[in-house]
Amino acid sequence: MDIDSLKYRYPLDPTTENFIFRTIREMQDLLQETVASQMKIQLPEKAQSEICQIYFYVAINIENLLDPRYKPGIDLINKNFSKQLANFQNDLQGIALSSINKGVPKAYILEYLCMYFESGYKKVFPNQPLIIG
Amino acid sequence: MITENQKHFIFDINCYYQLESQKEKFLSGKPIDILPELTFIALSANKNGQTVNWQAHYNDTYNRLKAYGLTDNWITQLKTKLNSYIGSGKTVDDFRMKFMTPIDLLISMLTDILKSVAPSIPKAEIAKSVIGDIFQKNYWNGPVVQQINTVRTLSNVVGFDTNFVIEFGKVFMQQR
């Protein structure tokens, strides 16, 4: 099954989409506050978008698939956002379970979570590309 | 092949002007923009659970540049050309590229030449002679002309004088 047919057969739940959008937005704010207070730097939008993506990829345990140049971003997430990461992982597990209960095949659950993430991400960072397609 | 000290030397020069360009921000307690070498410092400090103090880094880097053997004149010229470059609306990232591209090439030329020169000749003298020839002689032919022209952009694009590049080369070659 390709992504389009997955989305067609199991449309995204708007409440969950909105939840993911808010989570990414909150992460963006928290990230900026954290790097400004601890590292005394300000991140351009591109870097913010990449780190928010890394946050998601770490949460679903596929960070090893990322290009090695994103390793500092992975370290940044693990070092500074472990509590938020644990909460996000719990939330994603809940979304995964409820999606499976609605019929989404288990084999496609990561792709399905990625669709939720992509939907929220595009609202927060409409001009920034995904680092993995 | 360049040594670890030579790598640190180049890294510190890059850090220094990147911090210099944002002095007002860190002196007033504002977060600074990320730039390549500064990002590395920020991430390393964060990894070790430390908060970055850019003012202290700026001072430490200046002291290290002096300890490598660079003069105040050299550091002042670096700052002046940087300010003039970014004052014309270009970015520090652009400056880094315009600075590092010819510098990388120059380093490669110097280290290549070093292999064929008797070890008894002081490295600083080799640097002085080679860089002087690069900027002042016009007998170059063949593929090297492209390299010579690239190194000369340090002068005709960024605005450094020949003595600035010679001092850089001498101090670079003296790092073990």
Interface residues (C-beta under 8 A of the other chain):
Chain A: V35 A36 S37 Q38 M39 K40 I41 Q42 L43 P44 A47 P72 D75 L76 K79 N80
Chain B: F26 P31 I32 D33 I34 L38 T39 A42 L43 A45 N46 K47 G49 T51 V52 N53 W54
